[in-house]
Amino acid sequence: EDMASAKAASAQAVAQADHLFIRPQHLLCMVCAGQRTKPLIEDNLVEVWRRMEQCPTIPVTLVEGCCMVCDPCNVYHPGEHLCRAGHIKDSLRDLMILERLGLAPGATMAARKLYRRVYERIPSLDRICGWFDGGDTAPFWSPCSGLRQGADENYQRARLSNRP
């Protein structure tokens, strides 16, 4: 019930936003989830992706920690604006993405410009989402499950179409 309420409120906020705040790793997650026809109950990946497609000039600020994607998640703690399941690998992914993009937390640019940079500088999800070799060395360091479900193919299609 709490998740559904948070989902409704945060999805509406995303739809009306004139500025988006996103953690770097979610830039890649959104490409994979953006191919879905229905939003997910546990996050706002699809909603944020659609907002950027509707308004490719919307400013996007890269943030540390939780972002506009996180509100409906069952491990998000709204009072503290923290993820209870936060793991160092999430921060490492963020840092790897920022390094490749040549940006720092707080950087802001239009959604389309940001994704052009993402697609130019991150040719595949393997190194960031698959930890270089896709090896499953420990539970918290497992590659993103989306890679086994065709995420890189979705990413390549999005790169070719230059979406959003």
Secondary structure, DSSP 4 states (H G I P E B T S, - for coil): -HHHHHHHHHHHHHHH-SSEEE-HHHHHHHHHHTT-SS--TT--HHHHHHHHHH-TT-EEEE-SS--TT-TT-TTEETTTTEETT--HHHHHHHHHHHHHHT--TT-EEEHHHHHHHHHHH---SHHHHSTTT----SGGGPPPGGGGGTHHHHHHHHHHHT--
